Amino acid sequence: MTTSRQNALFDADESGADPFSPPGDAGGAAFDAGAPLAERLRPHHLDEVIGQTHLLGPGKPLRVAFEQGRLHSMILWGPPGVGKTTLARLMAQAVKAHFTVLSAVLAGVKDIREAVVEAERARAAGQRTIVFVDEVHRFNKAQQDAFLPHVESGLFTFIGATTENPSFEVNSALLSRATVHVLRALEPAEQRQLLARAQEALAAPPLTDSAADRLIGYADGDARRLLNAYENLVAQAGPVAELDESSLERSLGEQLRRYDKGGDQFYDTISALHKSVRGSDPDAAMYWLARMLDGGVDPRYIIRRLVRMASEDIGNADPRALRIALDAAETFERLGSPEGELTLAQAVVYLAVAPKSNAVYTAWKAVRAFVAQDGTRPIPIHLRNAPTKLMKNLGYGRAYRYAHDEPGAFAAGESYWPDDLSPPPFYQPVPRGLELRIGEKLAELRRLNEAARQAESAPDAEGGPST
């Protein structure tokens, strides 16, 4: 269960290592010089951790838990290579806990029982236990349920790591007993920090700015991927004054060519997909989708763009398009790649063949521009809320017409604009899809409004205005 390396790690820590001492202090684990660079650079102290400042910055949740030695069961949810395992190790180091690692890919209920036995031995020796489960989303319900009584009894603290949404993949009973901490992919500036640390560790030639940018784009926020690629680059480059893009292309080859996230081809390809959907060509849209997936683009990025297309280019001509794009996002989180990619293709085809309207998109831009230049006008008295007696006495809400009490649930002639403001209609439905019906309804409501206002302003039988 607990590997010899992990035993060595925490034996050393118990003899004096301080997880809060600054980088370079004595103590912590000494890794084999032949280990991968990512393992050699694994932080031994909290201050060595790069990124996750929203959790580890001063006063932030995990920083406080570390400093106070306050263990709590948690699920660390985030993309690969952002420090989930490292944080679990540092937590065990901070409280001098027995640290047991389970891989949900390989472990079964038998392994969980063995972890329980280890935790009982540790408790008998006066030591707390942390059980860390990597890829916890791969445990089935029975395996997850096996943790519950021991988490509830306090026999051990449970820390799970997952790249999948725990709302879908972790049992609600276990989820309710653990705090979910969301870890983020490393930002480019944070990856540059990591590259500087790696360059020093390998005594390697400097990277050119353009090579560093491409390497960071390739890693996509994954520290392990970044360090593995950098280590291969240094090993293959030989004695050179600097590591440039040509060195990087020789090292990564086809992988780098295909995964050009920061380059023009990446943005040109998503543009081609968007324009194919807008142009109602499902075959071309699927082609560009396949090109993006084949090139290594994160499917979640594509999903975000599909959701945008559903609102920008289809809108109320077919409101189901937005729901289908969101359903594709949810289904992909459940299935992952490659199974979930079919749902993306389904959504792309639906968006491509759906009736198109940018009426809401155009109206929203116009309204935003209008509000920005018009200033803040008073809210009419009849539209104001009146939750208190004072507000009622001031006339708030007086003369408001409750639409449900009106014929057809429409208060003909009522104004919902600030006084003395009558801008032209911003929303102009297109004569396609559902917006064809919406346009007809709005035309009828405008006709009723106009008739009511004319009736209100018409003179009565005695020649005076009507009241």
N, C-alpha and C positions, 0 to 999 in steps of 0.2 A: 504494500500500500504506500507507505512513505518511502521514497527512494533513498539510497545511501547518500546521494548528493543533497537531498533535502534535510536528512539528519545532520550532515556535516554543516549545512547552512545554519541551522538553528542551534546546534551545539556551540558553534562559534559565536553566534549572537548572544547566547546565554552567558558566555564567558566575558561579555563586556561590550559588544557592538551596540551602537546607539542609532536607531533608525532616523533620528533627527539631527545627528551630527553632520557638519558640512561635508560635501564631497571631498574625498581625499583623506579623511580621518582614518585611523586604524580601525580594524574590525570589519565585519561583513564577510561575504563569501569570496573565496578566491577561485575563479573558474579555470579550467584547463585551457592553456594557451592554444590548444588545437581545436577548441570549441568554435562554433560559428560566431562571427562577429556580433550578431544580434544577441547571443547568449552572453558573450564577454562584456557587452555594454549594458546588460540588464541592470537597472539601478539597484544599489544596495541601501540607499538612504532616500528618504522622502524628497529631500531637496535636489536629488539628481533626476527626478521624474520630469520629463518634458511634456508640456501640454496638460489638459484637464484642469486648468486654473479655476473653472467654475465649480469644481469639487474640492480642489486642493489648495486654493488660495487662502489667504488669511481670513479666518472666520467662516470658511465654507464647510459644508457638512462633513466630508471625509477628513479634512484637516483637523477639525475639532475632535472627531472620533479618534484619530490617531493620537493627538496630543493628550487627550484625556484617558486613553486606553480603554475606551468605552466600546466594547464589541457589540455588534448587532448583526443579525442575519441579513444578507443583502443579495441582490442580483445585479451584476455588472453587465449592462447591455450596451454594446457598441460594435463597430465594425472590426475586422481583424487588425491586429498589430497596433492597438492603441493603449496597451498596458493593463489589461484585465488581470492576467496571471500575476504580473509584477505587483499590482496593488494588493492582491490577496496575500502574497508572500510577505510584503512589507507590513501588512496588518498583523500577521502572525508574529513577525519579528518584533513589532512594537510592543506586544503584550506578552512576549515569550511563550507563545502557545505552541502546542504540538500541532503540526501541519500535515494533514493527510490530503493527497491529491487523487481524485478519481476522474477518469475520462469517460464521459457518457457514451462514447463510441464503443469502448471495450468493456466497461464494467457492467455487472448485473447485480441482482438483489444479494447474491452471495458476497460480493465485494462490499456492499453497503453494510452487511452484517459484520464483516471483518473490521470495517471502519468503526462500527459501534463498539466492538470489543477493544480496539485500540484506545478509543476515547474513554472507556471505563477504566482502563489501566492508567491512562494519563491522569484522570480525576483522582484515582486512588493515590497517585503520587503528588497530588496537589497542583496539577498543571491543567490549564484550559486547553481545549482542542478546537481547531478550525478545520472543517471539512470543505475542501474546495472541489467543486464539480465543474470541469471544463465542458463546454458545449452541452449545458444542462438541458437544452431544448430537445436533445436526442433521447433523453430518458422517457420511458413510457409512464403511464399513470401509476401503475403498480410500483415502479421504481421510485417515482417522486413521492408517492404516499408513504413509502418505507422511511422517509426522512422525518415525517411529521411528528411522531411521538417524541423523538429525540431532540428535535428543535424546540418543541414545546416544553420539554422537561429541563432544557438547558444543558443537556449532556454535551452538546457541541454547538458551535456557531456555524451556520451554513452560509457559504458564499458560492453562488453560481455565476458562471460566465456564459454569455450567449450572444450570438450575432443576430438572433431572430427576435421579433417582438414578443416579449414574455407574456403579453396579454393573450396571445394566441397559443403559445407553446408551453407555458408553465401552468400547472394545476392551480385553480383559484385558491384552494386551501393553503398550498405552499406559498403562493404569491402574497396572500394576506398576512403571512408571517415574516415577510422579507421586504426590506426597502429596496426599491428599484433605483439605481443610480445610472444615468445615461452618460456614457463616455462618447467623446467626439473624435472624429478623424483629425489627425494632426494638421495644423495650418501650415502653409508654405514656410513661414518664418520659423516655426517650430521644427520643421524638417531640416531647415538650414542649420539650426543649432545642433541637431543630431548628426548631420554630415560633418560639421566642424569637430565634433567629439570623435567621430569615426576616423577622420583624417589624422587626428592626433594619435589615436590608438594604433593606427597602421603605419604611422610616419610616412604617409602617402603624399604624392605631388598634389598641388592645389587643383581644384575643379574650376574650369571657366564658368562664368555666370550662365552662359547659354546651356552648357552641359548640365549644370546644377538644376536649371529650370526644367529641362527635359526629364531628368532623373526624378525630380519631385513630381512632375506630372504623371510619370509612369507609376510611381509608388501610390499615388492617389490617397495620401494620408495614412498609409500603412507603414509603420516604422520598421517592422520586420522585413517587408518587401523592399523597402528603401535600403536597409543595411545589407541584405543579401545581394542586391544588385550592385551596390557600391563595392562590396568585398570582391565580387567576381570581376568588376571593372578594374580594380587595383591589381588583382592577380594576373589578369591578361594583358595589362597595358605595358608591362616591362619598364625599363628605365627611361622615363620621359620627363620633360620639364613641367608639363601640366596635362591634365586630363580634359580633353575637349570632346566635342560632339562626335567626331569621327571615332574616337576611342570608345565612346559609349555605344555607337552603332555597331562596332565590331563585337562588343561584349554582349549586347542584348539582341542584336540582329533583328529578326522578324518580329519579336515581341515589341520592341520599341517602335518599329515602323507602323505596326498596326495600332498600338495604343498611343496615339498622339493627342492626348486629351487637351493640352493647352494650345495646340497648333491650329492653323487655319482650316485644315481638313476636318477637324472635329466639329467646328462651328458651321462649316459649309455643309457637312452631312446632316446635322440636326436641322439646318435651314431647308435642305432638300426634303427631309421627312415632313417638316411642317407645311411646306408649300405643296407637297403631293397630297396631304390630307385636305388642305384648303381647296385644292383643285379637284377633289373628288376622284382621285385615281388610286383605288385600293391596291392594285398590283405594284405600282411604283412605291407607294407608302410602305408596303411589306418589304420591298427590296431594300429601301434605305434603313428600315428597322433592322433587317438582318445584317446589313453592313455595319451598323453601329454595335450590335451585339458581338459580331465577329471580331470587331476591332477592340473589344475589351471595355466598352463604355459601361459604366455602372447602370444596370437596368432601372434603378430608382431615379436616376437623373432623367431617363427617358420617360418614366411614369409622370414625373412632375411636369414635363413638357406636354404630355398628352392631356393632363388635367387642364393646363392652360389653354390648349387648343379647343377643348370642349367648351370653355367659356368664351374665348375670344372669337372663334370662327363659326361656332354652331349656336351657342347661346340658347335662346328660347325657341328657335326654330325646331329643336328637338332636345328638350331638357333631360331626356334619358341619357344623352351622350355623356353628361357630367357624371351621372351615377355609374355608368358603365366604366368610365375611366377610373373612378374611385374604387369600384369593385375589383378592377384589374390590379390596382395597387394593393388592396387587402389580400387578394388571392395570391399575388406574387410573394407577399410576406409570409404566407403560409407554406407555399411550395418551394420557393427559391428557384435557382437555376439548376438544370435547364427546363424542368417541368413547367415552372411558372411563366416561361417565355411565350408559351402558347396563348396565355391570357392577354399578353401584350399585343400579340398579333391579332387576336379577336377584337380588342379595343381599337387598334389602328384601323382595321377594316370597317368597323362600325362608324368611327369618326369620319372616315373618308367618304362613305356612302350616305351619310346623314345630310339632310338639307342644311344649307349654310346661312348664317346670319351673323354679322358683326354689329348689329343694332345696339345691343347692350354695351359692347366695347366702345363704340363711337359715342353713345350717350353718356357713359361714365366719364370719358375724357372731357367731354364738353361741360358736364356739370362741375367737375373738379376745377376746370379753368374758370368757369363762371363764378364759383364760390370764392376762388382765390383773388379775383379782381373786384368782387362786389362788396366785400366787407361783411360785418356782422349786423344783420337787421333784427329788430325786436321780434320775438315770437308773439303772434296775435293772441289776444286774451282768450278767445274761445278754444284755442288749441293747447292752452297751458293745463298742467296737472294741478289738481286741488285736493291734496291729501289732508289738509288741515282746515280748521274753521276760519282762521285768519285769511287763508288763500281764497276760500269761498267768498268771504265778505269783500275781498278785493275784486271779485268778479271773475276769478280764474275758472275757465271751463264754462262760463255762462254762455248760453246761446249755441253751445255745441250740439250738433245734430248727430245722434247715434245712428249710424248707417243701417244697422240691422232692424231698426224700427221704421225705416223708410220703404216705400214700394220698390221691390226688386233689390233691396239691401243697398240702395244707392241714394245718397242725399243730393239730389240734383240741384245745382247752383251753389253748393257749398264750396268755399275756397280753403285750401290748405297751404297757401303761400303766405309769406309775410305781407303786411299791408302795402298797397301801392306797388306790388311786384307782380308782373304778368309776363314772364319770359316765354318764348316760343317752346313748343314741345321738344324735349331733348330726345326722348325715345321714339324712334320711327320704325316700327316693325316692318320687316320685309315681307313681300307676298309669297312666302315659301314656308312649308312645314306648318307647325303649330302657330307660328307668328302670323300666318294668313288669318287665322281665327282671332288671334289677339288684336290684330289691326282692325278687324271688323268690329270687335267689341269696343275698342277705344273710340272709334269713330261714332258709334252709337251713344256712348257715354258723353262725348263732347257735344253731340246734338242735343241730348237731354239737358246738359248744363246751359247751353246757349238758350234753349227754350225757357228754362226756369229764370234765367237772368233777364230775358226780355219781358217775361210776365211780371217780374218784380219791379221793373222800371216803367212799365206801361201806365198811363194815367187812368184813374178810376172813372166811374160814371159822372162824377161832378167836376171832372177836369183836373183834379189834384192827383198827385202820385199815389200809387197803391201802397199799403203798409203791410 
